[in-house]
Amino acid sequence: MTYAVDEKGYYGQFGGAYIPEMLYPNIEELRLNYLKIIQEDGFIAEFDQLLKDFVGRPTPLYFAKRMSERYKAKIYLKREDLCHTGAHKINNTIGQILLAQRLGKRKIIAETGAGQHGVATATVCALMGMECIVYMGKHDMERQKPNVERMRILGTKVVPALSGSMTLKDATNQAMRHWINHPTDTHYIIGSVVGPHPYPDMVARFQSVISEEIRNQLNEEIGNPFPDYVIACVGGGSNAAGAFYHFLNDEHVQLIGVEAGGKGVDTGKSAATTVLGKVGILHGSKSLLMQTADGQVVEPYSISAGLDYPGIGPMHAHLFETGRVQFLNVTDDEAMNAGIELSRTEGIIPAIETAHAIAVLSKMDFAPDDVVVINLSGRGDKDLETYIKWGKY
């Protein structure tokens, strides 16, 4: 069984490009050129050099000794929080801006939820001297204010999305409208494995450096490139796609995606798409989507801005449907408690998105020799205000 995208842009029944006619030239230009460009020797050399010297890769694979003792397994943390800008998002933005340059684009737009993708996009635009606009939900701007200011310092214009719940979905809507109106000179850097083909495949490929490094580092550390478990949080799902990518066809590696349960999956305040979603179309692709009986998008909820999305990427929808990835969900309080636990056990304050992945440790039944890799997708600096408001520490 293969989990790769097919030539039409589908993972099983999920994916495709459901787009307005005005966007067809942009998407078709990407589809026809992205694989050829990213496989060129010059592109690979520049991408790898920037990952090494600018991002700081490879990121460490850290053996969490005290967490391992607590959960009676061998727990490793893939330290994406140590990337420049504080999260995995920079891997993708470097790849996409190099692609945009080779396509002759002069301006960049992006959407962001937690702000990490926005900061990563603003960073590479400053690096390359390109104009940048980032759309961000007004609600997310309020709860992620440090990242808003970081983007502005980097020279990016941050535009609030004022519709709907004023979160990630609404920022994505607004970014897509901008792209429709500026199709020729602008590239849209989508931050997750969502959107019309070829974005989900393209973003997964740029993020696959995570699982490539995990394999190499485990082989060096324990003489075996295969962990027993890989665990990652899933909103749209780019950090999970990167962490899972090189293990997808190794069926003996158990892959676990962790969604935001919010206040609980039965409360109406959740973002657990695999529990609450059904097949639908959003932001240009067919996937699992939280929606009403007549197909209206249900507003998601999570204490974590980066998991506050009503769907998952089509790759993850396929992985869920086939059973290749086990999807779990944790509540706000479970995630926040896990974030505090990691902080006090290993001296690492995680992003609240990442804390969701940490929280499933208490739900698992590991054997003492199990090797467990958790993708530590981001650091908690951006979430200090949310930790403070939560206050139960």
Beta strands, then each sheet from edge to edge (+ up, - down):
strand 1: 10-11
strand 2: 14-15
strand 3: 61-63
strand 4: 74-79
strand 5: 107-112
strand 6: 131-137
strand 7: 157-161
strand 8: 186-189
strand 9: 229-233
strand 10: 254-262
strand 11: 278-282
strand 12: 285-289
strand 13: 325-331
strand 14: 371-376
sheet 1: 1+ 2-
sheet 2: 3+ 4- 14- 9- 10- 13-
sheet 3: 7+ 6+ 5+ 8+
sheet 4: 11+ 12-
end
